[in-house]
Amino acid sequence: MELARHYGFAIDPTPPRSPKKKGIVESGVKYVKSNFFGPRDFVDIDDCRSQLKTWLKTVGNARNHGTTHRRPVDMLRAEVKTLRRLPKVRFEAVWWERLKVRQNAHVVCDRRQYSVPWTLIGQKVDLKINDSEVIVFHEHQRVAQHRHPEIGEAATEEAHLPEHRVAQRHRSLEYWREHADSVGPATRSYVDAICSSDPAISQTRRVIKALTLLGTLPADRQESVCAHAVRFGNTKYRALKTIIADELDIGETTPPEEFEIGTGATMRFARGLSFFIQAAIQKGADHGYN
């Protein structure tokens, strides 16, 4: 289909299992195989091309065709005036993929990421792919076009991202540490606790997500929430939401302004108190205690 669109010709498929309806033009392939390739041997591809050129001039295009009873070379001279010019751009083979837009406003194809307008998050888009680029369509409308990045990398157009994401893309973890400092010592300690929770994995996204949530609160409440979170080793985003929603930080005895900055690190594989409580309950049930 892509080849037909590129060169401007129509495809007229033959019905299944109907050999008599096939065009006789296919007989030309059989003729070339038997008359040219059959009785000849070739030293290399250049020798084959040279012999083919001679054969076309003296035999293939000079004979009287069995159906038209005219020489192909004469028919070409008559038809050449009506032939279309070839496109200026050579045809490139393409393939298509239908993919779902992820929450980061990208689609993933062949271990590469390509951005699309963020308004399409969660929707399906069609990718037209060739060796050099990807064109993305949504409901037959072009919405993005990218050159291929390196494997494992992303091709991102900033116009495709929500406004708040554009600024975040170019900010380092150090920027967010300084931002936490501007709020207060407890907030900075909370950010440090997240960063030290697993040094082998970048925690920038977690820090941004947490500070974005905290940014919806007044500065003094941010400090109070962070002080509570670090005091109890709660560096998970879900725990932060619970502290805010249930107001677990309200009424704390240690004022945020007296909070001492520390790493607040939690052990990645350590079990929380709830684990031991549940284990004790289960053990009692196993022994028949109520």
RAJOSUL-V170945 format. One record per backbone hydrogen bond with DSSP energy under -0.5 kcal/mol. CO is the residue of the C=O (numbers start at 1). NH is the residue of the N-H. Records with the same first field share a line. If there is no record, write none. Layout:
CO->NH ; NH
This chain:
1->5
2->6
3->7
4->8 ; 9
10->12
11->13
15->18
18->21
19->22
23->26
24->27
25->28
26->29 ; 30
27->31
28->32
29->33
30->34
31->35
32->36 ; 37
33->38
37->40
44->48
45->49
46->50
47->51
48->52
49->53
50->54
51->55
52->56
53->57
54->58
55->59 ; 60
56->61
59->63
61->73
63->65 ; 72
65->69
70->65
71->74 ; 75
72->76
73->77
74->78
75->79
76->80
79->82 ; 83
80->83
95->129
97->99 ; 127
99->125
101->122
102->105
105->116
106->102
107->109 ; 114
109->112
111->152
112->109
113->155
114->107
117->120
118->121
120->123
123->101
125->99
126->128 ; 137
127->97 ; 129
128->135
129->95
132->148
133->130
134->146
135->128
136->143 ; 144
137->126
138->141
141->138
144->136
146->134
150->153
153->113
154->156
155->115
156->158
157->160
158->161
160->118
162->165 ; 166
163->167
164->168
165->169
166->170
167->170
168->171
172->176
173->177
174->178
175->179
176->180
177->181
178->182
179->183
180->183 ; 184
184->188
185->189
186->190
187->191
188->192
189->193
190->194
191->195
192->196
193->197
194->197
198->201
203->207
204->208
205->209
206->210
207->211
208->212
209->213
210->214
211->215
213->216
214->217
218->222
219->223
220->224
221->225
222->226
223->227
224->228
225->229
226->230
227->231
228->232
229->234
230->233
233->235
236->240
237->241
238->242
239->243
240->244
241->245
242->246
243->247 ; 248 ; 249
247->250
249->252
253->255
255->258
256->259
267->270
272->275 ; 276
273->277
274->278
275->279
276->280
277->281
278->282
279->283
280->284
281->285
282->286
283->287
284->289
285->288
